[in-house]
Amino acid sequence: MQFPLFKDQTTHDTNYHQEDRKNTLRDILSSDLDFVDNINVNSRHYWHSFPAKFPPQLPALFIKYLTNNDAVILDPMMGSGTTLIEAGILGRKSFGIDIDPLAILNANAKIKNIDKRKVEAYLNSIVINSIKRCNDEPPILENHLTERFDSPTLEFIDYWFSKRIQLELMSLLLEIEKIIDDDIRNILYSVFSSIIITKSGGVSLAMDLAHTRPHRVNDKKVKSAITEFSLRTRKIVSTNNNELKKCAIIIEGDAKNIPFRNEIADLIITSPPYANNAIDYMRAHKFSLVWLGYKITDLKEIRKKYIGAESRIDINFEEYPEIIREKITLIDKVNNKKSYAFQRYCYELLHAIKEMHRVLKRDSPCILVVASSKICGIDVETHTCLTEIGRMIGFEIVGIGKRIINRNRRMMPYSKEKSKSKIEDRMHQEYVIGFWKD
Ligand SMILES: C[S@@+](CC[C@H](N)C(=O)[O-])C[C@H]1O[C@@H](n2cnc3c(N)ncnc32)[C@H](O)[C@@H]1O
């Protein structure tokens, strides 16, 4: 997509006047942000499914027109790493943070340039050896399964994966673990995960991993895990992945406590989770994380740390923006538990936005992409709540853009609200908030 009105800042080396950059931000926010076509999108973005991803063109737009080659870009809730990949393509250094172990694994796999011939060579031996193990050594593979996983984790695996698939996945894992090259091992772990985490539950017996509570289908026709793994890896090596010009650094951490000194980022672009845990990342991600060494009990603890998770924390909101107080009062009349959850969500995002303000350089933009949610039938206007939090912290509001997202293209929360038409069911609006730190 071309935006001839904006000046590409890639090689800009003098001080681009602050007011000009603010005006550019204002113009971008009022331009068409729907990105209906996917032309020239780097195939890395599609290696692994992830809920509520950015369209890659969105971060690219802000990076290209608001920063130059020396800039540092930060996404403190980076999810699948869309911002980092686009920063790499445009030759900017970037940092990504996330609390979700699968987000960390996938983003790490995607931000490196790959040696395709090496991956192919590894793939060939993985496939041959895995098939051989499954044919010749089922009892040995069974032993690996019982020795490797504790009983709650094994119970989970037994419930959600057929015996045949368990043996195939175990044999693939034993082969991937042998790889010494960290980058290639990471990519192959990510491919391994991608054959499980799909909307239809991949090689597991689960259906609807993306939207609803997954349910088990005993007679689900499950394809061979080894074949799926091979096909997906081949697809990755055969597609064009544009070389990344600059590296990214990924940190497993909490956006409420960014491990950086003050004023290091030239641009922050990020999208927080939906309010009230509308997308339960861990519910789907645990299907592959158990295989990658996480105990089911540990995953329950990690789940409590996501912004807006359901568990109780100490909330000390000294001063709510008016709109948040109003929404909480409205929800509280219907459901006390849900009003608490929304309070926690806003409180945690207040801390995250404070951290963003701290690590952002002066005269720099911070972009927050967020969709609204309905809680107990009440539109909580998440974008307005977060805009007011930003204002309270000291950001100037340069503008708020709107974009339509297509439910068919993106994994989104399951909607219980009845809508007027099938088209409306698939379409959804989100907001692009443009903050500025003076
Ligand atoms: C809407 S997704 C981001 C998607 C991302 N823009 C992309 O393109 O893939 C929100 C992300 O926030 C992360 N998250 C939730 N709580 C967090 C926290 N306390 N610190 C950092 N990340 C968190 C989730 O794990 C999830 O990956």
PDBQT file of the ligand as one rigid body, heavy atoms in Angstrom, charges set to zero:
ROOT
HETATM    1  C1  LIG A 501      -3.697  -8.731  21.285  1.00  0.00    +0.000 C 
HETATM    2  S1  LIG A 501      -2.309  -9.692  21.680  1.00  0.00    +0.000 S 
HETATM    3  C2  LIG A 501      -1.006  -8.920  20.781  1.00  0.00    +0.000 C 
HETATM    4  C3  LIG A 501      -0.973  -9.373  19.358  1.00  0.00    +0.000 C 
HETATM    5  C4  LIG A 501       0.172  -8.750  18.573  1.00  0.00    +0.000 C 
HETATM    6  N1  LIG A 501      -0.055  -7.358  18.283  1.00  0.00    +0.000 N 
HETATM    7  C5  LIG A 501       0.415  -9.512  17.278  1.00  0.00    +0.000 C 
HETATM    8  O1  LIG A 501       0.420  -8.915  16.218  1.00  0.00    +0.000 OA
HETATM    9  O2  LIG A 501       0.585 -10.733  17.347  1.00  0.00    +0.000 OA
HETATM   10  C6  LIG A 501      -2.001  -9.225  23.339  1.00  0.00    +0.000 C 
HETATM   11  C7  LIG A 501      -0.744  -9.855  23.943  1.00  0.00    +0.000 C 
HETATM   12  O3  LIG A 501      -0.611  -9.323  25.279  1.00  0.00    +0.000 OA
HETATM   13  C8  LIG A 501       0.086 -10.308  26.023  1.00  0.00    +0.000 C 
HETATM   14  N2  LIG A 501       0.027 -10.018  27.458  1.00  0.00    +0.000 N 
HETATM   15  C9  LIG A 501      -0.987 -10.218  28.341  1.00  0.00    +0.000 A 
HETATM   16  N3  LIG A 501      -0.621  -9.828  29.566  1.00  0.00    +0.000 NA
HETATM   17  C10 LIG A 501       0.654  -9.365  29.470  1.00  0.00    +0.000 A 
HETATM   18  C11 LIG A 501       1.577  -8.800  30.390  1.00  0.00    +0.000 A 
HETATM   19  N4  LIG A 501       1.281  -8.678  31.696  1.00  0.00    +0.000 N 
HETATM   20  N5  LIG A 501       2.794  -8.407  29.942  1.00  0.00    +0.000 NA
HETATM   21  C12 LIG A 501       3.138  -8.559  28.625  1.00  0.00    +0.000 A 
HETATM   22  N6  LIG A 501       2.309  -9.109  27.710  1.00  0.00    +0.000 NA
HETATM   23  C13 LIG A 501       1.077  -9.487  28.118  1.00  0.00    +0.000 A 
HETATM   24  C14 LIG A 501      -0.630 -11.595  25.607  1.00  0.00    +0.000 C 
HETATM   25  O4  LIG A 501       0.164 -12.725  25.926  1.00  0.00    +0.000 OA
HETATM   26  C15 LIG A 501      -0.785 -11.379  24.104  1.00  0.00    +0.000 C 
HETATM   27  O5  LIG A 501       0.291 -11.948  23.417  1.00  0.00    +0.000 OA
ENDROOT
TORSDOF 0
